[in-house]
Amino acid sequence: MSFPVHRPRRLRKTELLRGLVRETRLSAASFVYPLFVCPGTNVRQEVSSMPGVFQQSADKIVEDCREVESLGIPGVILFGLPETKDPRGASSLQKDGVVQRAIEAIRKAKLNLAVITDVCLCEYTDHGHCGVIENGDVANDPTLEILAEQSLSHARAGADIVAPSDMMDGRVAAIRQKLDQNNFQDLPILSYAAKYCSGFYGPFREAADSAPQFGDRRSYQMDPANVREALKEVALDLEEGADMIMVKPALPYLDVIHRVSEEFHVPVAAYNVSGEYSMVKAAAQNGWLDEKRVVLEILTSIQRAGASIILTYHAKDAARWLK
């Protein structure tokens, strides 16, 4: 008898064998591509900290969505940069708001894409926080009605999924009730259920012009040290009517993605956030790593951890590489 008896390397000998026994099969069908909508026409401004990512007017968003569709990516998520900001984020509710116009433009183009909308106030408030400010603090309950109205506005514009990212307590229930009362009972909610207060959001705040003007978001976004709290947040959001849940960021929280996917039998999304993207881009531009290889490895790790949906700025490149 030869030694060793068990030789796992036998199944790694060729790419054909490696592919045949591969446990996790990454596909563009799992991707959602984030887009930043700004006012105007024919606007396409690159985000300096996120090479290849742009702030775009609705007409340019439609062009980008055509490419997204052609690559086999099934969905996009829209973030808005409004014309005006105020303490309560009122522009987020307008029928002709930037996100609402982009939804309608995508619908008019008859693209076969799921249109997800981020529901939050940080892009729309002049103070940059995700809720209404009262007595110097982010007030939970007064924020809920605004988030619910924003979700309804997105639904009326033609959104397929609304995705609250604010981390206010009870916002899923408020949104579900508002949608149901207005005959949108079939519209799904993708809740950012476990959204951590992370240093990886820096480039996004440039892209969405959403940096808080004072303090930070530690009182409402989650402490990075906690995982049991994430499970509690997920359970509460599902009780309130969420159909899918999200963990954000992805890479530093692969363990959380895994725990959530093991304990809850619902679709789990993970957001491969701006800081994760920008680190790879910067290293690749300096010749420190192989961008294609690293991106596909990262996305595979997120799927392997348990995410069936991956929101990523790498989506278009990864889709091309996977073809």
C-alpha positions as CSV (number, residue, x, y, z in Angstrom):
1,M,0.0,0.0,0.0
2,S,1.4,3.4,-1.0
3,F,1.7,6.2,1.5
4,P,-0.3,8.3,2.0
5,V,-3.5,6.5,1.1
6,H,-5.5,9.7,0.8
7,R,-4.1,12.1,-1.7
8,P,-6.4,15.2,-2.0
9,R,-3.9,16.6,-4.6
10,R,-5.3,14.1,-7.1
11,L,-8.3,16.3,-7.6
12,R,-6.2,19.5,-7.9
13,K,-4.0,18.3,-10.8
14,T,-5.8,20.1,-13.7
15,E,-8.2,23.0,-14.1
16,L,-10.7,20.5,-15.5
17,L,-10.6,18.5,-12.3
18,R,-10.5,21.6,-10.0
19,G,-13.6,22.9,-11.8
20,L,-15.4,19.6,-11.6
21,V,-15.2,19.4,-7.8
22,R,-15.4,23.1,-7.0
23,E,-17.7,23.7,-4.1
24,T,-18.5,27.4,-4.6
25,R,-19.4,28.5,-8.1
26,L,-19.3,32.3,-8.4
27,S,-21.6,33.8,-11.0
28,A,-22.7,37.2,-12.2
29,A,-26.2,36.1,-11.5
30,S,-25.4,36.8,-7.8
31,F,-24.3,40.4,-8.3
32,V,-26.0,43.7,-7.7
33,Y,-24.3,46.8,-9.1
34,P,-24.5,50.1,-7.1
35,L,-25.1,53.3,-8.9
36,F,-25.0,57.0,-7.8
37,V,-27.7,59.2,-9.4
38,C,-27.2,63.0,-9.5
39,P,-29.2,65.9,-11.0
40,G,-28.9,67.1,-14.6
41,T,-28.3,65.5,-18.0
42,N,-25.3,64.1,-19.6
43,V,-23.4,64.1,-16.3
44,R,-20.8,61.5,-15.6
45,Q,-18.3,62.5,-12.9
46,E,-15.8,59.9,-11.6
47,V,-15.4,59.5,-7.9
48,S,-11.8,60.3,-7.1
49,S,-11.4,57.7,-4.4
50,M,-13.3,55.0,-6.4
51,P,-11.7,54.6,-9.9
52,G,-14.3,53.4,-12.3
53,V,-17.3,54.5,-10.2
54,F,-19.3,57.6,-11.3
55,Q,-21.9,60.1,-10.1
56,Q,-24.3,60.1,-13.1
57,S,-27.5,61.7,-14.3
58,A,-30.5,59.6,-15.0
59,D,-29.8,59.4,-18.8
60,K,-26.2,58.2,-18.1
61,I,-27.6,55.7,-15.5
62,V,-29.7,54.1,-18.2
63,E,-26.7,53.7,-20.5
64,D,-24.8,52.1,-17.6
65,C,-27.8,49.8,-16.9
66,R,-27.8,48.6,-20.5
67,E,-24.2,47.4,-20.0
68,V,-25.1,45.9,-16.7
69,E,-27.9,43.9,-18.3
70,S,-25.7,42.8,-21.2
71,L,-23.2,41.3,-18.8
72,G,-25.9,39.1,-17.1
73,I,-26.0,41.1,-13.9
74,P,-29.6,40.9,-12.6
75,G,-29.9,44.0,-10.5
76,V,-28.7,47.5,-9.6
77,I,-29.1,49.5,-6.4
78,L,-29.6,53.3,-6.6
79,F,-28.3,56.0,-4.3
80,G,-29.3,59.6,-4.8
81,L,-27.5,62.9,-4.7
82,P,-30.3,65.4,-4.5
83,E,-30.4,69.0,-5.8
84,T,-31.2,70.3,-2.3
85,K,-30.7,69.2,1.3
86,D,-32.5,70.1,4.5
87,P,-32.7,68.9,8.1
88,R,-35.4,66.3,7.4
89,G,-34.3,65.0,3.9
90,A,-37.6,66.2,2.3
91,S,-36.2,66.0,-1.2
92,S,-36.0,62.2,-0.8
93,L,-39.8,62.1,-1.0
94,Q,-40.3,64.1,-4.1
95,K,-42.0,62.5,-7.1
96,D,-39.4,64.0,-9.4
97,G,-36.4,63.3,-7.1
98,V,-33.2,62.0,-8.5
99,V,-33.8,58.4,-7.6
100,Q,-37.4,58.5,-8.7
101,R,-36.5,59.9,-12.1
102,A,-33.8,57.2,-12.5
103,I,-36.2,54.4,-11.7
104,E,-38.7,55.8,-14.2
105,A,-35.9,56.1,-16.9
106,I,-34.8,52.5,-16.4
107,R,-38.4,51.4,-16.6
108,K,-39.0,53.4,-19.8
109,A,-35.9,51.7,-21.3
110,K,-37.6,48.4,-20.7
111,L,-34.4,46.8,-19.2
112,N,-34.6,43.4,-17.7
113,L,-33.1,44.5,-14.3
114,A,-34.2,44.4,-10.7
115,V,-34.2,48.0,-9.5
116,I,-33.4,48.2,-5.8
117,T,-33.4,51.5,-4.0
118,D,-31.5,52.5,-0.9
119,V,-33.8,54.0,1.7
120,C,-32.0,56.4,4.0
121,L,-31.8,60.1,4.8
122,C,-28.0,60.6,5.0
123,E,-27.7,61.7,1.3
124,Y,-30.6,64.1,1.7
125,T,-30.0,65.8,5.0
126,D,-27.9,68.9,5.4
127,H,-26.3,67.3,8.6
128,G,-25.5,64.0,6.9
129,H,-27.0,61.7,9.5
130,C,-29.5,58.9,8.7
131,G,-32.3,60.4,10.8
132,V,-34.0,63.5,12.1
133,I,-31.9,65.5,14.6
134,E,-33.7,66.4,17.9
135,N,-31.8,67.9,20.9
136,G,-28.5,67.2,19.2
137,D,-29.2,63.5,18.7
138,V,-30.6,61.3,16.0
139,A,-34.2,60.8,16.9
140,N,-35.5,57.3,16.1
141,D,-39.2,57.4,16.0
142,P,-39.7,60.7,14.1
143,T,-37.5,59.3,11.4
144,L,-39.6,56.2,10.7
145,E,-42.5,58.0,8.9
146,I,-40.1,59.8,6.6
147,L,-38.4,56.5,5.7
148,A,-41.8,54.9,5.1
149,E,-42.8,57.8,2.8
150,Q,-39.5,57.5,0.9
151,S,-40.1,53.8,0.4
152,L,-43.6,54.5,-0.9
153,S,-42.3,57.1,-3.3
154,H,-39.8,54.6,-4.7
155,A,-42.5,52.0,-5.0
156,R,-44.7,54.4,-6.9
157,A,-41.8,55.2,-9.3
158,G,-41.4,51.5,-10.1
159,A,-38.8,50.1,-7.7
160,D,-38.7,46.3,-7.5
161,I,-37.2,46.2,-4.0
162,V,-36.7,48.8,-1.3
163,A,-33.6,48.5,1.0
164,P,-33.6,50.5,4.2
165,S,-30.0,51.1,5.4
166,D,-30.6,53.7,8.2
167,M,-30.5,51.2,11.2
168,M,-33.4,53.0,13.0
169,D,-35.3,50.6,15.3
170,G,-38.6,49.6,13.8
171,R,-38.1,51.0,10.4
172,V,-38.9,47.7,8.6
173,A,-42.3,47.5,10.3
174,A,-43.1,51.1,9.5
175,I,-42.1,50.6,5.8
176,R,-44.1,47.4,5.5
177,Q,-47.2,48.9,7.0
178,K,-47.0,52.0,4.7
179,L,-46.4,49.8,1.6
180,D,-49.3,47.4,2.5
181,Q,-51.7,50.3,3.1
182,N,-51.0,51.6,-0.4
183,N,-51.4,48.3,-2.3
184,F,-47.7,47.5,-2.5
185,Q,-48.0,44.4,-0.3
186,D,-46.0,42.4,-2.9
187,L,-43.0,44.7,-2.9
188,P,-40.1,43.0,-1.1
189,I,-37.9,44.6,1.6
190,L,-34.2,44.0,1.6
191,S,-33.1,45.2,5.1
192,Y,-29.6,46.2,5.9
193,A,-30.2,44.3,9.1
194,A,-26.5,44.0,10.3
195,K,-24.9,47.2,9.3
196,Y,-21.7,47.9,11.2
197,C,-20.2,51.3,12.1
198,S,-17.2,50.8,9.8
199,G,-14.1,52.6,8.7
200,F,-14.6,51.0,5.3
201,Y,-17.3,53.5,4.3
202,G,-15.0,56.4,3.6
203,P,-15.0,56.5,-0.2
204,F,-18.8,56.0,-0.3
205,R,-19.3,59.2,1.6
206,E,-17.5,61.0,-1.1
207,A,-19.5,59.2,-3.8
208,A,-22.9,59.9,-2.1
209,D,-21.9,63.2,-0.5
210,S,-23.2,61.8,2.8
211,A,-20.5,62.4,5.5
212,P,-22.0,63.4,8.9
213,Q,-21.4,67.1,9.6
214,F,-20.9,66.4,13.3
215,G,-20.3,63.3,15.5
216,D,-20.5,59.9,14.1
217,R,-23.0,57.0,13.6
218,R,-22.0,54.8,16.5
219,S,-25.3,55.3,18.3
220,Y,-27.3,53.6,15.5
221,Q,-24.9,51.5,13.4
222,M,-23.6,48.4,15.0
223,D,-20.4,47.9,17.1
224,P,-17.9,45.9,15.0
225,A,-17.1,43.7,18.0
226,N,-20.6,42.2,18.2
227,V,-22.1,39.2,16.4
228,R,-24.9,38.1,18.7
229,E,-26.3,41.5,18.4
230,A,-26.3,41.1,14.6
231,L,-28.4,37.9,15.0
232,K,-30.8,39.8,17.2
233,E,-31.1,42.6,14.6
234,V,-31.8,40.1,11.8
235,A,-34.5,38.3,13.9
236,L,-36.2,41.6,14.7
237,D,-36.2,42.7,11.0
238,L,-37.6,39.4,9.9
239,E,-40.4,39.6,12.5
240,E,-41.2,43.1,11.2
241,G,-41.6,41.9,7.6
242,A,-38.2,41.9,5.9
243,D,-38.0,39.4,3.0
244,M,-34.2,39.5,2.6
245,I,-31.4,40.7,4.9
246,M,-28.0,42.2,4.4
247,V,-24.7,42.2,6.2
248,K,-22.5,45.3,5.6
249,P,-19.5,45.5,5.2
250,A,-18.6,42.0,3.8
251,L,-14.9,41.2,4.2
252,P,-14.4,42.0,7.9
253,Y,-17.7,40.3,8.7
254,L,-17.5,37.0,6.8
255,D,-18.2,35.2,10.1
256,V,-21.4,37.3,10.6
257,I,-22.5,36.4,7.0
258,H,-21.9,32.7,7.8
259,R,-23.8,32.8,11.2
260,V,-26.7,34.6,9.6
261,S,-27.0,32.3,6.7
262,E,-26.8,29.3,9.0
263,E,-29.5,30.5,11.4
264,F,-32.0,32.1,9.1
265,H,-33.5,30.5,6.1
266,V,-33.9,33.7,4.0
267,P,-31.8,35.2,1.2
268,V,-28.7,36.8,2.6
269,A,-27.0,39.7,0.9
270,A,-23.6,41.1,1.6
271,Y,-22.2,44.5,0.6
272,N,-18.7,44.5,-0.7
273,V,-18.3,48.2,0.3
274,S,-16.4,51.2,-1.1
275,G,-13.4,50.9,1.2
276,E,-12.9,47.2,0.2
277,Y,-13.2,48.2,-3.5
278,S,-10.8,51.1,-3.2
279,M,-8.1,49.2,-1.4
280,V,-8.0,46.6,-4.2
281,K,-8.0,49.3,-6.9
282,A,-5.2,51.2,-5.2
283,A,-3.0,48.1,-4.8
284,A,-3.7,47.0,-8.4
285,Q,-2.8,50.4,-9.8
286,N,0.5,50.2,-7.9
287,G,1.2,46.8,-9.3
288,W,1.1,45.2,-5.8
289,L,-1.5,42.5,-6.7
290,D,-3.3,40.9,-9.6
291,E,-6.7,42.7,-9.6
292,K,-8.7,40.0,-11.4
293,R,-7.4,37.2,-9.3
294,V,-7.9,39.1,-6.0
295,V,-11.4,40.4,-6.9
296,L,-12.7,36.9,-7.8
297,E,-11.1,35.5,-4.7
298,I,-12.8,38.1,-2.5
299,L,-16.2,37.6,-4.2
300,T,-15.9,33.9,-3.9
301,S,-15.1,34.2,-0.2
302,I,-18.3,36.3,0.3
303,Q,-20.4,33.7,-1.4
304,R,-18.7,30.8,0.3
305,A,-19.5,32.5,3.7
306,G,-23.2,32.2,2.8
307,A,-24.2,35.3,0.8
308,S,-26.5,34.5,-2.1
309,I,-26.5,38.2,-3.2
310,I,-23.4,40.3,-3.5
311,L,-23.6,44.1,-3.9
312,T,-20.2,45.1,-5.4
313,Y,-18.6,47.8,-7.4
314,H,-16.5,45.1,-9.0
315,A,-19.7,43.6,-10.6
316,K,-19.1,44.6,-14.2
317,D,-15.4,43.6,-14.2
318,A,-16.1,40.4,-12.4
319,A,-18.9,39.5,-14.8
320,R,-16.6,40.0,-17.8
321,W,-13.9,37.9,-16.2
322,L,-16.4,35.1,-15.4
323,K,-17.7,34.8,-19.0
